[in-house]
Amino acid sequence: MISTLRKPADVGSRRLDVVSRLPIFWNLIDRRGGVAGGTAAAAWKVDLLFACGANIEIYAPVISTEMTDLIKRRTGSGTLTHHSRTWGVDVFVNADLALTDTDCDAEAQAFYCSATAAGVPVNIINKPALSQFQFGTLVNRYPVVVAVSTGDIAPIFEQAISCRIETLLPASITRWVQLANTIRKTVIAKLENGLQRRTFWERFSDMVFQYAVPPQDTNDLVDLVDKIATSAPIEHGRVTLVGGGPGDVELLTIKAARALQSADIILFDDLVTEDMLELARSEAKRIMVGKRGGRKSCSQNDINDLMVKLAKQGNHVVRLKSGDPMVFGRAGEEIERLKRENISVEVIPGVTAASSLASLLGISLTHRDYAHSVRYVTGHSRSGELSSDLDWKGMADPETTIVFYMGGRTSPSIARRLLENGMPNDMPVLLAYSISRPNMKLFKTTLATLSDPLTSIEIEGPVLVAIGSVFNVNYNFHEVVTLPSNPNLQTAVKILGQLR
């Protein structure tokens, strides 16, 4: 059955959900901070403020060893002054911020009221209800600073997140930023604001994550600036075909994530998850061009026309597809059309569904004891039925693993054709739906059972039909439903009905 058509749907740019705290990067050089208390916890906060260049006044009759050591070091750009007395209202005179560490609720309340009355932002350690700002956890790659906050709910979790971010940021990023600062004036002087400058900084950003060590001088970067400045005016933008993988956002490649971050407009399919779209910059416009078998879908010609139109307006268009764009994703048609229009196109591969299924099951699609080859086959043609010119004799080889994409509706015909060409009745079959997603379903059966008509079955999502001896092995994935061998498959129909 050929699906009916619909037009691309503009869903706009990303809208922010509730934000627990507004992250602000505050310049504290020569700003005055008043601190009441000399505890170890207060010392950590003072150390951070001091490193930012603030002038800190500490009011405490007794101070901890940590605070004493900090005052002795004095290696920051600000100043530290210790007053051996309790705090008073003078703490807030000409102050830009105030903080304290106290276990006494009454004192904390008094400090909060005095600070807010003086109009001074206040933080009371471990008392979020009496704090107008929090510190969070920092990833410091000076001058790059990344802040992580859970709103004082789970500080240890903040640290775990920051550790993950640190592994993604190369240690050399500090030198790259310094290099960017050196070349910045040249970029402003020689390149026009807009597309030219953006082109340079996108290429510069690619270098940061491609090369561990930055160049010793700016000669190559100056040459790049000159090349962009003297190039013929760019008449239009570009298109990137991005593979989003089977659904799990963590299977998205780093290169794909960077493409989403640089996109002006994202054309995405129905199967693309919201988690993937969240990786795009908030200003990017998102347009749904859903393509789903058996559903109301945009025509391929409409999608091609839209890509060309948006690219010719100077946009970086990301065509975000599920799986891999080069595996049954009609990328060939899109690339051919873009090349005819002289529009630059790049392809970023994704994890295809068959590979993801194999990894989740803990099996290899090729195995020296079971299968010497693997075939990926489309489960239907333009008409919605099986293609008439498939090599059924070759696919019936019992030492070949076959994976039919979007083969849910045609699975009985697939089974019959394979049986007719000599594939054994007891050949294992897996039906997989929503691979790597929370609603993933797996069903195990045999070729003989699959060959019976699946009358009244309606599957709204794409189903992967995987056939081969490799699926006889034990699975790591434990949620596999075994379909009964009932010839009329009525029970199987009920089970598969859960896929809707």
N, C-alpha and C positions, 0 to 999 in steps of 0.2 A: 504494500500500500504506500503510495506517495503521499507525504505529509502536505497539509495545506500551508500557505505562506503567511508570514506576518512581516511587518516592517521593523527595522532596528528601533530599539527603545532607549531614548536618552534618559539615563538615571542620574545625570548631573555629576558633580564632584562629591567626594566623601564628606559626610556630615559627622562631626565629632559627637561621640556619646558623652556621658557624664565624665568630667575630669575632676579627680579628687583634689588635686593641687595644681596651681599654675606654676610651671617651672620658669623661673626668672634668673638670668645670669647677671648678677649685681656687681657693679664696679665698686670695690670697697677701698681703693687706694686713698689714703689720708682721711678716711671716714672714721668717726669715733664710735667705739662700742663700749658699753658698760656691762661688766660681768660681776654678778654677786655670787660668791662661793668659790672655793679653791679645790674642789674635788677632782678626782681623776677624770670623771666624765666631762666636767667643765673644761679641763685641760685639753681634751681632744678637740672640743669646739673652738677653744681659743687658738689652738695650733692652726686650725683651718682658716680662721679669720685673719690671723697673723700672716699666714702664707699668702693671703689675698691682698696684703698691704694695708690692713686696717690698723688704727691706733687703739689699742685695747687698754682700758682701765679696769683692774681687778680689785674688788673689794671683799676682803676676807681676813678675819683675825688669824686663822690658821689655814695653811695651804698644803696640799698633798705633795708627795715626792714627785709625781708626774708634773705638777704645776711648777714646782721649784726648778726641776731640770729644764723645763721649757723656758722659764724666765732667764736662766743662766745661758742657754744657747743663743737666743735672740738672733737667729739667722735669717729672719724674714725681712721684707721691705718695710714693714710697719714698725710700731713701737709697742712695748709691753711695760706697764707701770703697775706695781703692786701697792695697794693701800691696806695697811694692817688694821682694818676696822670693818664693822658691818656696813651694809649699804644704807644710803639715805636718798632723798629725792634728788640730791645733786648728781646721782648716777645718770639721770636722764637729761641733764642740761647739755644742750648742743649734741646730744647723742643721735646716731643714725640707726642704732639697734641696741637691744638689751637682752641679756639672757641670764638665767640662774639655774642652779641645781640644788633643790631642797626637798627633803622628805616631809616637811611640815606643810600641810594643805593651807593653813591660815597664812603662812608667810608667802607661799606661792600665789595665793589670791591677792595678797597685798601688793606684791611685786607686779603682778599683771595689771591691777587697777592703776597703780602709779605710772606704769609705762604707757598704758593706753590713754590715760588722762593727759600725759605729756605729748601724745602723738608719736610715740616711738615704737616701731615694730618690736615684738617681744617673742622670745622662745623660752619656754620652761621645760627643761629636759625631762623626758618621760611623762609629760603631762600635755598631751595633744589638745585637750579641751581648753587649755590656757595658753596655747601657742598660736601666734598668727602666722608663723612660718616654720618649716622644718628643714633640716639639713639634707636628709637622704644619704645615699651612698654614692661616692664619686669614682669615676674612672678617669684618671688624670694622665693625659698624654700631652702635656703642656706644648702649645697653648690650646690644644683640644681638650675639652672637658665634657664628659657625659654624666648626667645625673640620673639616679634611679631612686624612686620613692614608692613605698606602699602606704603612704600616709600614716606612718608610725604604727602600722598594724603588725608588720613582720620584718624587723630590721635584718634578721639573719637571712631571710629570703632575698632581701635587697642585695646583700653581699654575694649570694649565689648568682643572682642575675648579673651583677657587675663583673663577676669572674668570667661568666660566659662572654660578655661583651669584650672584655680585655683580650680574650683569645682571638677575637675577630679583628681587632685593631693591631696592625703591625707596629712593632716598637719604633720603626723608622718614620712613623707618621709625623712625629715632631719635626724632623728635618724636612719632610715634604711641605708642611705648613710654612716653615721658615722660607723655603724656596718659593712658595706661592706668594708670600709677602714681598719677596725680592722682585718677582716678575710682575706684580700687580700694576705698578705704575706704567710699565710698558704696554700691558694689555689695555689699560684705560686710554692711553695716548694713541694707540694704533688701531684698535678695533672698535667698530661701532657698537653702541649699546644695543642689546637684543641678541639676534641669532649669531652674529660673529663671536661675541664674547662667550655666549653659552656654548658654542662649538668648542672653543679653546678649553674652557673649564671642564667640559665633559671628557675631552681627550686627556686633560691633565689628571682627572680623577681616575680614569682607566689606568694610567701609568702608576698611580699610587698603589693600587691593589694588584698590579701585574708585576711590578719590579720591587724587590725587597729594599734595594739601596737606591736612593735618589742620585742624580748626576751631581758631580762636584761643582759645576757651574751652570749658568743659564743659557749657554750658547744654543743648545738644541731647542730649548723652549722659545727663545727669541726667533729662531728660524721658523718654528711652527706659527708664531704670531704673524711673522711676515708673510708666510704662505697663505694663511687665512685672510690677511688684509688685502693681498694682491690677487686673490682668486676671483674669478668671475662671480657676480652676485648669485647667491643660491636662490633659484627660482621656486623651489619647493622643499618640503621636509623629507622625511624618510619613514620607512616602515620596518618594524622588527616583529617577526613571527616568533612567539615565545611558547614553549611547551610548559604547561603548568603541572604535568605529572598526573597521577591518578586521583589525587584529592588531598592527600596529607601535605600540608603546607611545608613541612620540614623536608620533603623530597624535592622542593624547588631548588634549582641551582643558584649559586651566588650571582652568576652572570644574569640570570633571569630576574632576580630581585633588583639588581642595579638597573636593568632595562625598565622595570616598573617605576623605579624612583625617578627616571629621567623622562618618562612619558608625559606628553601633553594630553593625549586622548587614548583610552584603552577600549578596544572592541573585544568583548568577552562572550564566551559561550555559556549556555545554561549550566554546564557541569563544573564551571569554575567556582571555587568556594569563596566565601566572603573573607576568609583568612588570607587568601592570596591577594585579594583586592586591597586589603588593609596595608599591604607592603608598599603600595603606590603612594606618591606624595599626595597630600590632601587636595591640592589644586587641580589634579588631573581629572578631566571629564571622563565619565564611564558610560559606555553605550552597550547595551545588551544586544547581541546579534545571535540569539539562541539558535542552535542547530541540534535537534534531538530527533532521532528516528521515531516516526509514528506520531510526532507532535507537530503543532503549528510552528513552522520554522521560517527564518529569513532565507530567501533564495541566495545562492552563491553569487549570482550576478549583482544583487543588491549590496552584498558585503564587499565585493570587489569594487563596485562604483563608489561606495562610501570611503573605502581606504584611499582610493585615488583622489577623491575630492578633498579629504581632510589633509592628506600629505601635500597636495598642491597649494594648500593654504599656509604651508610652512610649518606644519605640526610634526612632532615625532609621534607617530601612531604605533602603538603596541597592539598586535593582534594576539590576544591571550587565549590559547586553546588548552583543553585538557589533554593529558597524555603527552605524546610527542607529535609535533606538527607534521613530521614527515612520515608518520604511520597512519594511514587512513584519515588524514586531516585536511585533505584537499589543498595542501600547501602548494602543490605543483601548479594548480590553476591560478592561485593567488600570485605566486612568483612570476608566472608567465605574463599575467596582466600588468603587474607593476613594472616589469622590464620593458614592456611595450610602451609604457608611459614615461620611461626614463626616470623612474623613481627608485632610489637606492633601497635595497631590501637586505636584511640580515636575518638569519635563522638561529635561534637558540634552542637546542634540543631539550626534551624533557624525558622523564622516566615513563616509558610506555607501560600500559596496564599489565601485560604479560610478565614483564620483568618484576614488577611490584608483587604480583601474585606469587611468583616463584620464590621471591625473598621472604614473603610472609609465611609460606608453607615450609620454607627451609629445604627446598629441593632445587635441583638443576634441571632446566628444560632439556638439556642434552646430558647424557650419562653413558659412559662406556659400556655399561651392562644393559641399558634399556633403549637408548635413542642416540643415533649418530647425527641427527639433523633436527631442525625446528622450522616450522613454517607459520607465518602470520597470514591469515586469509580473511578477506572481508566476508561478513555473514550475509550480505545482501547487495544487490546491484541497484541501479537507479530506479528500477521498477519496484523495489522492495523485496524481490524474490532472489533466490540464489543465482549467481552468474552461471550462464550455460556453458562457458568454455573453461571451467576449472579442470585441473589435472587430477581427477579423482583417483586414477590408477596409482599415480605417484604418491598422493596423500594417504592412500590406504596402506602404505608400507608400515608394518607394525613397529619398525625401528625409527619411525618419525614422530615427533611431537607436533601436533597441530593446534593452533590457537585461532579460533574464529572470533573476530571482533564484531560486536553488535549482531550476535547470532541467536538471540533468544527466540524470536518468532520462527526462524528457519531451522532450528535445531533438529526437529524430526526429519526434515528433508536431508539435512547434513548426515544424520545417522544412516538413513536408508541408502544414500549414495555410497557411503563408505562401506557398508555391509555388502552391497552389490558388487563392490570391487575387491572383496576378499578380506577386509579387516575383521578380526575376530569379534564374536558376539560379546565376550566378556571384557573387551577393552575398557579401561577406566575412563570416566568422563567427569569433569568438574564444571559446574555452572557457577560463575562468580559474579556478584553484583556489588557495586559501590566499593571497589577494592581500595583498601587503606583508609576508608572513611569510618566514622563511628557506627554507621548503619550497615556495615559490610555483611553480606550473606554468602555462604558457600554451600553448595549441594553436590553430593557425590552420587553417581549412578554408573551404569554401564551403557555401552553403545546399543545393546539390544533393547533395553528399557527406553532409551531416549528415542528410538525409532518409531514408537507409537504416537498417534496424534495427540497433541496437547490441546484438545478442544476446550474452548471457553477461557483459555489463559490470556491474561492481559498484563504485560510487563511494561511499565512506563519508562524504566531506565535501561540503559545499554547493558547487555549481559555478555560476559566473556564465556565462550564454550571451549574448554581446554580438554584435549583428547590425547591419550598416550600412556604407555607403560610406566613412565616416570611417576605417574600419579598413584601407583600401587604402593609406594613407600610411605613410611609414617610421616605425619605432618607435625610441624611445630605448632601450627595454628589449630586450636582445639575446637572451635565452634563450627564444625562441619556436620551438616544434616545429611544422612544417607537416605536417598530416595528409595522407596520400596520397589520391588521388581514386578508389581502388579501390571499385567499386560495393558489394562486400560488407563493406567496412570491417574485414576481419579484422585487418589490420595496425594500424588505428586502435584497435581494441579492445585490442590488446596494449599500445599506448602509453598509452591511457587507464587501463589496469589499474594503471599506476604510481601512480595517484592514491590507491590504497587505503592 
